[in-house]
Amino acid sequence: MNKILLTGYTGFVGSNVLDLFKDQPGSIKCLGRRKPLFGTFYQGELSPSSEYKDALDGVDVVIHCAARVHVMNDSSIDPLAEFREVNSFATLNLAKQAITSGVKRFIFVSSIKVNGESTLSGMPFTAADTRKPEDFYGMSKSEAEEQLIQLAKETGLEVVIIRPTLVYGPGVKANFASLMKLVSKGFPLPFGSIKHNKRSLVSVTNLVDLIKTCIDHPKAINQVFLVSDDHDVSTASMVEHMSYALGKSIRLLQVPLWCYRLVGKLTGKSDVVDRLVGSLQVDISHTKDTLGWVPPQTLEQGFKETADYFLLNKNK
């Protein structure tokens, strides 16, 4: 049985990864600020100078989920430097110490933002594409990937990079939760005309299953894997799936796309509008073919599970 060190276990993805080991608490170590529900706890900060020797002792595989994520209204003087501090330099520090401690494999949960922010119709992102990050978060993740791949070449550390699309599931926060809350009210919504874009999503169940597969799969070594539910949807279709999962009838109003773009310009929220009306599609054939992996949960099942949790907890 592999001994695992997990970072980011208090986050949405990391907490679901931790759940994999609830029946084998002796096989998991957790590195972070707060004591986990089970497993061996090592208190520590993710930084370029932190020491992780004790936490890494006897570890076979590191699953690195911790990161500095998007910060709304970031007031940092140099936001890119802040992202690099944690997502690039601290990741490299952890990986180098992992090598010294004899760790076999390093699984890095990266982001589709390394590929870019949007795709053209019929041209999904692939694992072989040149990295083209557009924001500071994506840049810091991209730099970490490059450094890890170089380390793998120089030292023999087995590096696995996973780039998720938008992750959803029970307990999800941010935009997905906000949209689900809006749909749950049953009001007419102005998304009827946004039916030709394509968005790739991934349920946290599918993402965690892929991470589990990569712990010891021999063909995962030094590979980059994109991951989704393998079922792309338009914004209108996504809202319809949500309404069905919530048991709500929904009426979608036809608002011309130019209205969205105008509102985006007037409010300085063009990037938000672009995500709403644009496409971000991924091709996961490399992931499926290399690992013999298929997403165990359908998009419909993922939405139903998320909706059930939302309805159970909406008044809490």
C-alpha positions, 0 to 999 in steps of 0.5 A: 500500500502506498503512503500518501502525503496530501496538501490542500485537504481543506479545499473543495478538491482536496477534501474529496481526495482525503475521503478516499482514505477514510477506511485506510487512515494509516496510509495518509499524511496531511500537510497544512494548517488545520488538523484533518478528520483523520490521518497523520497531521503535519502542521506547515505552510506552503512556502519556498523556504518551509521544511517538510522532512518529517511530513515526507518521511516514508512517503511514496506519493505526494498529491499536491492540491494546495494552491493560491487560488483566484482572489476577488478584488486582489489588492496585492502590489504584485499579484503575479509575485504572490501567485508565484510564491505559492503555486510555483516556488513553494511547489518546487520546494516541496517537490525537491524535498520529496526527491531527497526523501525518496518519494516516488511520484508527485501528482500536481493538480494544475488548471486548464487555465494553463492552456488558456481561457477559451476555445474556438468552435470545434477546436478543444484544448488538448494535453499536447497544446502549447501552454498559453495562460492568460491570467496570473493564476494560470501563469503560476501554474504553468511555471510550476508544471515546467519546473516539475517536468524539468525535475522529472528529467533530471532526477527520475521523479515521476511527475503526473500533471492533471488539469481540471476544467470547472469542478463542481459537486456537492458543496461547491462554491463560487459561480456554480453555486450562485447559478444553482441558487438562481435556477432554484428560484424558478424565475425566467432567466436570460440564457436562451440565446447562449446555446451554441457555445460549449463548456467542459465541466468535471464533477469532483467525483470524476476528478478524484477518481482520476487522481486515484487512478494516477497514484500507481498507474504505470502509464501516468508517469510524466504525463499531462492529463486533461479531465472533464465529464466528457459531456460538453454543454452550452450555457443554456443546456447547463441551466436546463440540466440544473433545473431538471436536477433541482426539480424546477421548470425553467423558462429561458428568455432570448436575449441577444448576445450583443446585449451581454457584450455591451453590458460587459463593456459598460460594467468592466466585466467583459471577462465574466461575460466572455466566460458566460457566452464563450466556449472552453472545451477540452479533449480528454482522449489522451487521458482515456487512451493512456490510462484506460480511464472513463469518467465513472459519473455522468454529467446528469448524475453529477448535477443530481448529486450537487442539486440534492446537496444544495437542496438539503443545505440551502437553509443552513 
